[in-house]
């Protein structure tokens, strides 16, 4: 299990990125530390283990970084949740509101999440819009959301309030 203080040290604050007034939480130093990255993935998987998921849905792009190792540790399948136009074949889409506009996410019909308990994994919980959209997408394809796991939660943006139907866990809160 990663020490929360150590995790905080490895998440670099970048002021005024991507726009003035935004304090970006950069995970690059965490990714550069193999022991901390392993411990982070172990901690996420330990939480996920109790949620009984058979599929992990990683949200593009940083959710892939954590979702694949969590799926491997859980013995679960992994499905990528992608931005439009990135998945071949038949896929479902969901539109959602972003802080500064609209977004869209897609998930394959096959392999299917139907009948599976799906764990949504991403690096950051901010407003909750992306995670909520991912949950809606999973449910529209017949899956059940087992929970949502994040490395970081920005509590002032109240994203957790949009996800009250699901267990939500974050390793560190800012």
C-alpha positions in Angstrom: 0.0 0.0 0.0 1.3 3.4 -0.9 1.8 6.0 1.8 -0.6 8.9 1.2 2.1 11.4 2.1 4.5 9.8 -0.5 1.7 9.8 -3.1 1.1 13.5 -2.5 4.8 14.3 -3.0 4.7 12.5 -6.4 1.7 14.5 -7.7 3.1 17.8 -8.9 1.0 20.9 -8.9 1.2 22.9 -12.1 -0.4 26.4 -11.8 -2.3 27.9 -14.7 -2.4 24.8 -16.8 -4.2 24.2 -19.1 -5.7 27.7 -18.5 -5.1 30.6 -16.1 -6.5 29.9 -12.7 -6.4 26.1 -13.0 -4.1 24.1 -10.8 -3.3 20.9 -12.7 -2.3 17.8 -10.8 0.5 16.2 -12.8 1.0 12.4 -12.3 4.2 12.3 -14.3 6.5 12.1 -11.3 4.4 9.2 -9.9 4.8 7.4 -13.3 8.5 7.9 -13.1 8.9 6.1 -9.8 8.5 2.4 -10.4 8.0 1.5 -6.7 5.4 4.1 -6.2 3.6 3.3 -9.4 3.5 -0.4 -8.4 2.3 0.5 -4.9 -0.4 2.8 -6.4 -1.7 0.0 -8.7 -1.6 -2.5 -5.8 -3.6 -0.1 -3.7 -6.2 0.5 -6.4 -6.5 -3.3 -7.0 -6.8 -4.0 -3.2 -9.8 -1.6 -3.1 -11.2 -3.1 -6.4 -10.8 -6.6 -5.2 -13.7 -6.2 -2.7 -16.0 -4.8 -5.4 -16.4 -8.1 -7.3 -15.7 -6.7 -10.8 -15.1 -9.0 -13.8 -14.3 -6.1 -16.1 -12.3 -2.9 -15.7 -13.2 0.0 -17.8 -10.3 2.5 -18.2 -11.1 6.0 -19.4 -8.9 7.5 -22.1 -6.1 8.2 -21.6 -4.7 8.2 -18.1 -7.3 5.7 -17.0 -5.5 3.2 -19.3 -2.3 3.6 -17.2 -4.0 2.5 -14.1 -6.9 0.4 -15.5 -4.8 -2.3 -17.2 -2.6 -3.1 -14.2 -5.7 -3.2 -11.9 -7.5 -5.5 -14.3 -4.4 -7.8 -14.4 -4.2 -7.9 -10.6 -7.9 -8.6 -10.3 -7.9 -11.3 -13.0 -10.5 -9.2 -14.8 -10.9 -8.2 -18.5 -10.0 -4.7 -19.5 -12.1 -2.5 -21.9 -11.0 0.9 -23.1 -13.4 3.8 -22.9 -12.3 6.1 -25.8 -12.9 9.4 -27.4 -14.9 9.4 -30.6 -13.3 7.9 -33.7 -10.7 5.8 -31.8 -12.4 2.4 -31.7 -13.0 0.3 -34.8 -16.1 -1.9 -35.1 -19.5 -1.5 -33.5 -19.6 0.8 -30.5 -21.9 2.7 -28.3 -21.6 6.4 -27.5 -22.6 8.8 -24.8 -22.5 12.5 -24.8 -21.9 14.6 -21.6 -21.3 18.1 -20.4 -17.8 19.2 -19.7 -16.7 22.3 -17.7 -16.2 24.2 -21.0 -18.4 22.4 -23.5 -19.5 18.9 -24.4 -17.7 15.6 -24.7 -18.4 12.1 -26.0 -17.1 8.7 -25.1 -17.3 5.3 -26.8 -17.2 1.7 -25.8 -17.2 -1.5 -28.0 -20.3 -3.6 -28.2 -18.0 -6.6 -28.6 -16.3 -7.7 -26.4 -19.4 -6.9 -24.4 -19.8 -5.7 -20.8 -23.3 -7.1 -20.8 -23.9 -9.1 -17.6 -20.6 -8.1 -16.1 -19.8 -6.0 -13.0 -17.6 -3.2 -14.3 -15.1 -1.2 -12.3 -14.5 2.3 -13.7 -10.9 3.4 -13.3 -9.4 6.8 -14.0 -6.6 9.0 -12.6 -8.7 11.9 -11.5 -12.1 12.6 -10.1 -12.9 16.3 -10.7 -16.5 17.3 -11.6 -17.5 13.7 -12.1 -18.8 14.2 -15.6 -16.5 11.7 -17.3 -17.0 9.0 -14.7 -20.8 9.5 -14.7 -20.8 9.3 -18.5 -18.7 6.2 -18.4 -21.1 4.6 -15.9 -24.1 5.5 -18.1 -22.3 4.0 -21.1 -21.6 0.7 -19.2 -25.2 0.5 -18.1 -26.6 1.2 -21.6 -24.7 -1.9 -22.7 -26.1 -4.1 -20.0 -23.2 -3.9 -17.5 -23.5 -3.1 -13.8 -21.1 -0.5 -12.4 -19.3 -2.2 -9.4 -17.6 1.1 -8.4 -15.3 3.9 -9.4 -11.6 4.1 -8.5 -9.4 7.1 -8.8 -5.9 8.0 -7.8 -6.8 11.7 -7.1 -10.0 13.4 -6.1 -10.4 17.2 -6.2 -12.9 17.5 -3.4 -13.8 21.2 -4.1 -15.3 20.2 -7.5 -17.7 17.8 -5.8 -17.5 15.1 -8.5 -18.4 12.4 -5.9 -21.9 14.0 -5.7 -22.6 12.9 -9.3 -21.6 9.3 -8.5 -23.7 8.6 -5.4 -25.2 5.5 -7.0 -21.8 3.8 -6.9 -19.0 3.1 -4.5 -16.3 5.7 -5.1 -12.7 5.5 -3.8 -9.7 7.8 -4.3 -6.2 7.2 -2.9 -5.6 10.9 -2.2 -7.7 14.0 -2.0 -6.8 17.6 -2.7 
